[in-house]
């Protein structure tokens, strides 16, 4: 929307309603049909550079984690020359895109939101289920609702940022503008959330930047359709360029380019640290200091006070720890439970965990699907085997797995008497929860353990009905989590309601889906215009008495 004599206000955003997919619903029927169609079609996924579909001749197969014999697609791999082409394409598109009106850019992403929540809803959901082994509900809250929310709320927040202007003194008009960064933004996205994969390139692009997007090969299937949405919404060629390929080589090459303006990253802590180091070592070679924004890992906690509702504690642990196989940066993986509460919940918790159905996500009765690949499967099986041999641990539930058809891992619960055990500190990124039981009178000491044990500070939750216990947790855990939940699980942040991100080793806490994040992708300029400029350099104080 280009209206040079108007200040258009975008529609006020709303959170996309979550469909139930209950028996007999229209959305359930359509999703089942789409799963069948996409699961039986083997598609080809090209690179996208300057709007051109690039087929390199070198490719890898995209398979379903829960049915790894099923090939969903062949995806073309790019090399260093393709990265160079993508950067050149982004730079060529920059001038027109950066100088376009913000409302015109906003219109593209608002249209994309309508496509996500409408025409492409079940395509994105089915692709996320097939390629990332999410259940129907987990796909719905991610690839349909959260992605649409990111797109709509980002536009709304951008309009607020552009409207913010400085005060002006008499005879002076002060103004500010939020300029896109000079160069290209490099977006590196994870496998576990289709919405994050879409938001990381889209947020900088909304603010006038052009982007080179390096998706995770483990999410190539759903990410392919996200790019289709952007193109159908009217995104000009070259604004977002997609290059699949081996991450170490492509990332290192992109980070070495003088025109790197920023990095938008979600992934492992180790990779983000290497990116930070690489950028830091090259600061003198860049045209501008790159903005580095990252959300990494978590060792997310639940604290259960003696006054909590036992059933609420059990539900928070199971949903927080095992939904989407624990493959969320926010997933609960260490729990601290008071002795009296543990006596109330242990048997029921273990029984419910053992009853969880794990299998093909096309069977809607399953609560969990498969972990993402064999490497994840082996890592988690190794952790379970180690816990079984460890005299300081007791395996209470799960521990098994089967990779014959898909990478299925049973939801696992381990109790340890050592609050600083490796299982209470190391991120396993799977359906694996470690528990420590503390004496009822040691609640504040337990909060100290929560705060000091992990290097991460992403999400956490406290469950209690005692208001003082909640207030103490608020204070003692103030820096232990960027997203803190009271009487709820520690997952499920909603765009516009709980901006997401954490500190310490969990990332830069720039809060995806908020104005804080969008500000990282602009460079402010301040303009002062004086209507009656002075004509003499002297000041009154200089006059003789």
Secondary structure, 3 states (H helix, E strand, C coil): CCCCCCCCCCCCCCCCCCCCCCCCCHHHHHHHHHHHHHHHCCEEECEEECCEEECCCCEEEEEECCEEEEEEEEEECCCHHHHHHHHHHHHHHHHHHHHCCHHHHHHHHHHHHHHHHCCCHHHHHHHHHHHHCCCHHHHHHHHHHHHHHHHHHHHHHHHHHHHCCCCCCCCEEEEEEEEECCCEEEEECCCCCHHHHHHHHHHHHHCCCEEEEECCHHHHHHHHHHHHHHHHCCCCCCCEEECCCCHHHHHHHHHCCCCEEEEEEECCHHHHHHHHHHHHHCHHHCCCCCEEEEECCCCEEEEECCCCCHHHHHHHHHHHHHHHHHCCCCCEEEEEEEHHHHHHHHHHHHHHHHHCCECCCCCCCCCECCCCCHHHHHHHHHHHHHHHHCCCEEEEECCCEECCCCCEECCEEEEECCCCCHHHCCCCCCCEEEEEEECHHHHHHHHHHHHHHCCEECEEEEECCCHHHHHHHHHHCCCCCCEEEECCCCCCCCCCCCCECCEECCECCCCECCHHHHHCCEEEEEEEEECCCCCCCCCHHHCCC
